[in-house]
């Protein structure tokens, strides 16, 4: 029997979104779906590219009539192609995608037809380490509850400086299954890692993070609530919670996901309801849905966009942007919503 979840309870405490009660049609695809993230002796079982669920949102009815025929013509996609996919529009790199005339055509067509883009991004490295700070919060013995978000961001920044070394540290403690007897040693090694990174103090959060971890390592009897009694090495068991989040966040929408067998099996044991009403979501073969096909392009583009940002420093990003072609700058304005 399916476990019934009431969406208002799941949405309780979340910031209210302007359109979250609207009756709209949402289509999804995902990129960098590694399905499971684990620690290995050499780091992670996958790259640290962001996991993305993205697609299109349509108000007031469905896609315009003859949309598929129109798009295939505009994008010069042969009839032999069974569906429209990202690979038909652009190369694998983000800069190639921005330089694609076909990407420009598709984004302009979406704007002309009042079709919206939506996306949800998960930085898998950030998601994997945030429980280090979360575990220091129950009871708030170190008085960090008011600025825990800043501390998580600062820890992530430090880890990004030398991810391989930090991941080796986690592996040596069977993270996220820290032995209670090793809590002090674990936190002390994190403290040493922070001190070893050649990073200037970016803000007060830099100092507070170092002080917090150092103080925690000396705290008698401290338990890391979310880092005990877990499967060693398992950072993300599956991504079903993120599909679930998209669905209950927009409870009155219809949700059409690209077929994802593993997630479907997990969600089959759950039933999302708004009172007595069951939420409207389904998984479908992309060949049967133009909305999902377009979402494949959007997910590919958005995934590369945020991957590109995370891989480069701000000075490098500024330099690269200065050298963008007019097509690249135009497509960047379309992606970011800064169309002039």
C-alpha positions as CSV (number, residue, x, y, z in Angstrom):
1,X,0.0,0.0,0.0
2,X,1.3,3.4,-1.0
3,X,2.4,5.9,1.7
4,X,0.2,9.0,1.5
5,X,1.9,12.3,1.8
6,X,-0.1,15.6,2.1
7,X,1.6,18.3,0.1
8,X,0.7,21.2,2.4
9,X,2.7,19.5,5.1
10,X,5.6,19.2,2.7
11,X,5.4,22.8,1.6
12,X,5.1,24.1,5.2
13,X,8.0,26.4,6.0
14,X,9.1,26.8,2.4
15,X,9.2,30.4,1.0
16,X,6.0,31.2,-0.9
17,X,6.5,31.3,-4.6
18,X,4.5,33.7,-6.7
19,X,3.1,31.0,-9.1
20,X,3.1,27.9,-7.0
21,X,-0.7,27.4,-6.9
22,X,-1.2,28.1,-10.6
23,X,-2.7,25.4,-12.9
24,X,0.1,25.1,-15.5
25,X,1.6,22.3,-17.5
26,X,5.2,21.5,-16.6
27,X,7.5,19.2,-18.7
28,X,10.8,17.9,-17.5
29,X,14.0,16.2,-18.5
30,X,17.2,15.9,-16.5
31,X,20.9,15.9,-17.1
32,X,23.9,14.5,-15.2
33,X,21.5,12.0,-13.6
34,X,24.1,9.7,-12.1
35,X,21.3,7.9,-10.1
36,X,23.5,7.2,-7.1
37,X,26.5,9.0,-5.6
38,X,29.1,7.2,-3.6
39,X,32.6,7.7,-2.2
40,X,35.4,5.5,-3.6
41,X,39.0,5.1,-2.7
42,X,39.9,7.7,-5.4
43,X,37.1,10.2,-4.7
44,X,33.6,9.9,-6.2
45,X,32.0,7.4,-8.5
46,X,31.0,10.3,-10.9
47,X,32.0,13.8,-11.8
48,X,30.8,16.7,-9.7
49,X,28.7,18.2,-12.5
50,X,25.4,19.6,-11.2
51,X,22.3,17.5,-11.4
52,X,19.6,19.4,-13.2
53,X,15.9,18.9,-13.6
54,X,14.6,21.4,-16.2
55,X,12.1,22.0,-18.9
56,X,9.3,24.2,-20.1
57,X,6.1,25.5,-18.5
58,X,3.0,26.3,-20.4
59,X,0.0,28.5,-19.3
60,X,-3.4,28.6,-20.8
61,X,-3.6,25.3,-22.8
62,X,-0.9,23.2,-24.5
63,X,1.7,23.8,-27.1
64,X,0.6,25.7,-30.3
65,X,-0.8,23.5,-33.0
66,X,1.7,22.1,-35.5
67,X,4.5,22.9,-33.0
68,X,6.6,19.8,-33.8
69,X,6.3,20.3,-37.5
70,X,7.2,24.0,-37.1
71,X,10.2,23.3,-34.9
72,X,11.6,20.6,-37.0
73,X,11.5,22.9,-40.0
74,X,13.0,25.9,-38.1
75,X,15.7,23.7,-36.6
76,X,16.4,21.7,-39.8
77,X,15.9,18.4,-38.1
78,X,15.4,15.5,-40.5
79,X,12.2,13.5,-40.6
80,X,14.3,10.4,-39.9
81,X,15.1,11.7,-36.4
82,X,12.7,10.1,-34.0
83,X,12.7,13.1,-31.7
84,X,14.1,16.5,-31.1
85,X,17.2,16.3,-28.8
86,X,19.9,18.6,-27.5
87,X,22.5,16.9,-29.7
88,X,20.6,18.1,-32.8
89,X,21.1,21.7,-31.9
90,X,24.6,22.1,-30.4
91,X,27.9,20.6,-29.5
92,X,28.8,19.2,-26.1
93,X,30.5,22.3,-24.7
94,X,28.6,25.3,-23.2
95,X,30.4,27.7,-25.4
96,X,29.4,25.7,-28.5
97,X,25.8,25.7,-27.3
98,X,25.9,29.5,-26.8
99,X,27.3,29.9,-30.3
100,X,24.5,27.8,-31.9
101,X,22.1,29.5,-34.2
102,X,19.7,26.6,-33.6
103,X,19.7,27.3,-29.9
104,X,18.9,30.9,-30.6
105,X,16.0,29.8,-32.9
106,X,14.5,27.5,-30.2
107,X,14.8,30.1,-27.3
108,X,13.3,32.8,-29.5
109,X,10.4,30.5,-30.5
110,X,9.7,29.8,-26.8
111,X,9.6,33.5,-26.1
112,X,7.4,34.3,-29.1
113,X,4.9,31.6,-27.9
114,X,4.9,32.7,-24.2
115,X,6.5,29.4,-23.1
116,X,8.5,29.6,-19.9
117,X,11.7,27.8,-18.8
118,X,12.0,26.3,-15.4
119,X,14.9,24.5,-13.7
120,X,16.1,23.0,-10.4
121,X,19.8,22.6,-9.8
122,X,21.5,20.3,-7.3
123,X,25.2,20.8,-6.6
124,X,26.1,17.2,-5.6
125,X,29.3,18.1,-3.8
126,X,27.5,20.8,-1.7
127,X,24.7,18.4,-1.0
128,X,27.2,15.7,0.1
129,X,29.0,17.8,2.7
130,X,26.3,20.1,4.1
131,X,25.4,17.5,6.8
132,X,28.8,18.3,8.5
133,X,27.3,21.7,9.4
134,X,23.7,20.3,9.8
135,X,25.0,17.8,12.4
136,X,26.3,20.7,14.6
137,X,22.9,22.3,14.8
138,X,20.6,20.1,16.9
139,X,20.3,21.9,20.2
140,X,22.6,24.6,18.7
141,X,25.4,24.0,21.2
142,X,27.8,26.2,19.1
143,X,25.2,28.9,18.5
144,X,25.4,28.7,14.7
145,X,21.7,28.4,13.8
146,X,21.3,32.0,12.7
147,X,24.1,31.8,10.1
148,X,24.3,28.1,9.2
149,X,23.7,28.8,5.5
150,X,26.8,31.0,5.3
151,X,28.9,28.4,7.1
152,X,27.7,25.7,4.6
153,X,28.6,27.9,1.7
154,X,32.0,28.7,3.2
155,X,32.8,25.1,3.8
156,X,31.8,24.3,0.2
157,X,34.1,27.1,-1.0
158,X,37.1,25.6,0.9
159,X,36.3,22.1,-0.3
160,X,36.2,23.3,-3.9
161,X,39.8,24.5,-3.5
162,X,41.0,20.9,-3.0
163,X,38.1,18.4,-3.4
164,X,40.3,15.3,-3.9
165,X,42.1,15.8,-0.6
166,X,38.8,16.5,1.3
167,X,37.2,13.4,-0.2
168,X,40.1,11.3,0.8
169,X,39.6,12.6,4.4
170,X,35.9,11.6,4.2
171,X,36.8,8.1,2.9
172,X,39.2,7.6,5.8
173,X,36.3,8.0,8.2
174,X,33.8,5.9,6.3
175,X,31.7,9.1,5.8
176,X,28.8,9.5,6.3
177,X,29.1,6.8,8.9
178,X,31.4,8.4,11.4
179,X,32.2,6.3,14.5
180,X,31.1,8.2,17.6
181,X,34.5,7.6,19.1
182,X,36.1,9.4,16.1
183,X,34.0,12.6,16.1
184,X,36.7,14.7,17.7
185,X,39.4,13.4,15.4
186,X,37.2,13.8,12.3
187,X,36.5,17.5,13.1
188,X,40.1,18.1,14.0
189,X,41.2,16.9,10.6
190,X,38.6,19.1,8.9
191,X,40.0,22.0,10.9
192,X,43.5,21.2,9.7
193,X,42.2,21.0,6.1
194,X,40.7,24.5,6.4
195,X,43.9,25.9,7.8
196,X,46.0,24.3,5.0
197,X,44.1,26.0,2.2
198,X,45.6,29.2,0.9
199,X,42.5,31.2,1.0
200,X,42.2,34.8,2.0
201,X,39.4,35.6,4.5
202,X,36.5,36.4,2.2
203,X,34.2,37.6,5.0
204,X,33.4,37.1,8.6
205,X,32.0,33.6,7.7
206,X,35.6,32.5,6.9
207,X,36.7,33.1,10.5
208,X,33.5,31.8,12.1
209,X,33.7,28.5,10.1
210,X,37.3,27.9,11.2
211,X,36.4,28.8,14.8
212,X,33.3,26.6,14.8
213,X,35.0,23.5,13.5
214,X,37.9,23.9,15.8
215,X,35.6,24.5,18.8
216,X,33.4,21.5,17.8
217,X,36.5,19.2,17.7
218,X,37.1,20.0,21.4
219,X,33.4,19.7,22.5
220,X,33.1,16.8,24.9
221,X,30.5,14.1,24.0
222,X,29.5,15.8,20.7
223,X,27.5,13.6,18.3
224,X,27.1,14.3,14.6
225,X,23.4,13.5,14.4
226,X,23.2,13.0,10.6
227,X,26.6,11.3,10.2
228,X,26.2,8.1,12.3
229,X,24.5,4.8,11.5
230,X,24.5,5.3,7.8
231,X,25.8,3.3,4.9
232,X,29.5,4.0,4.6
233,X,30.3,5.9,1.4
234,X,26.7,6.5,0.3
235,X,26.3,10.2,-0.3
236,X,23.1,10.2,-2.4
237,X,21.1,7.0,-2.5
238,X,18.8,8.3,-5.3
239,X,17.4,11.5,-6.7
240,X,13.7,10.7,-6.2
241,X,13.3,13.4,-3.5
242,X,14.1,16.1,-6.2
243,X,11.5,14.8,-8.6
244,X,9.1,14.7,-5.6
245,X,10.0,18.3,-4.7
246,X,9.1,19.6,-8.2
247,X,5.8,17.9,-8.0
248,X,4.5,19.1,-4.6
249,X,6.0,22.5,-5.0
250,X,3.5,23.2,-7.8
251,X,0.6,21.1,-6.5
252,X,-2.0,22.3,-9.0
253,X,0.1,21.8,-12.1
254,X,0.3,18.8,-14.4
255,X,3.8,17.3,-14.4
256,X,5.2,15.2,-17.2
257,X,8.7,13.7,-16.7
258,X,10.9,11.8,-19.1
259,X,10.8,8.1,-18.4
260,X,13.1,7.3,-15.4
261,X,12.5,3.7,-14.3
262,X,14.5,3.8,-11.1
263,X,12.8,6.9,-9.8
264,X,9.4,5.6,-10.9
265,X,9.8,2.5,-8.8
266,X,10.5,4.6,-5.7
267,X,7.7,7.0,-6.2
268,X,5.3,4.2,-6.9
269,X,5.4,3.6,-3.1
270,X,4.2,7.1,-2.4
271,X,1.0,8.9,-3.1
272,X,1.0,12.7,-3.1
273,X,-2.3,14.3,-2.2
274,X,-3.7,17.8,-1.7
275,X,-6.5,17.0,0.7
276,X,-8.5,14.3,-1.1
277,X,-7.1,15.1,-4.5
278,X,-4.2,13.1,-6.0
279,X,-1.5,15.1,-7.6
280,X,-1.2,14.9,-11.4
281,X,2.2,13.6,-12.5
282,X,3.4,10.9,-14.9
283,X,6.5,9.5,-16.6
284,X,6.4,9.1,-20.3
285,X,8.7,8.1,-23.2
286,X,10.0,11.4,-24.7
287,X,9.2,10.3,-28.2
288,X,5.5,10.6,-27.2
289,X,5.8,14.2,-25.9
290,X,7.2,17.3,-27.7
291,X,7.2,19.1,-24.3
292,X,9.6,16.5,-22.9
293,X,11.7,16.7,-26.1
294,X,12.1,20.5,-25.8
295,X,12.9,19.9,-22.1
296,X,15.8,17.7,-23.1
297,X,17.3,20.7,-24.9
298,X,16.6,23.0,-22.0
299,X,18.0,20.6,-19.4
300,X,21.2,20.1,-21.5
301,X,21.7,23.9,-21.9
302,X,21.0,24.7,-18.3
303,X,23.2,21.9,-17.0
304,X,26.1,23.2,-19.1
305,X,25.4,26.8,-18.1
306,X,25.7,26.1,-14.4
307,X,28.5,23.6,-14.9
308,X,30.5,26.2,-16.8
309,X,29.9,28.8,-14.0
310,X,31.1,26.3,-11.3
311,X,34.2,25.3,-13.2
312,X,35.6,28.9,-13.6
313,X,36.5,31.8,-11.3
314,X,34.7,35.1,-11.7
315,X,37.7,36.8,-13.4
316,X,37.9,33.9,-15.9
317,X,34.1,34.1,-16.6
318,X,34.4,37.9,-17.2
319,X,37.3,37.3,-19.6
320,X,35.5,34.6,-21.5
321,X,32.3,36.8,-21.8
322,X,34.4,39.6,-23.2
323,X,35.4,37.3,-26.0
324,X,32.0,35.9,-26.8
325,X,30.6,36.4,-30.3
326,X,27.4,38.3,-30.9
327,X,25.5,35.0,-31.2
328,X,26.9,33.8,-27.9
329,X,26.0,37.1,-26.1
330,X,22.5,37.0,-27.6
331,X,21.9,33.4,-26.5
332,X,23.3,34.2,-23.0
333,X,20.8,37.0,-22.7
334,X,18.0,34.6,-23.8
335,X,19.1,32.0,-21.2
336,X,19.4,34.6,-18.4
337,X,16.2,36.5,-19.3
338,X,18.1,39.7,-20.0
339,X,16.8,40.2,-23.5
340,X,17.2,43.7,-24.8
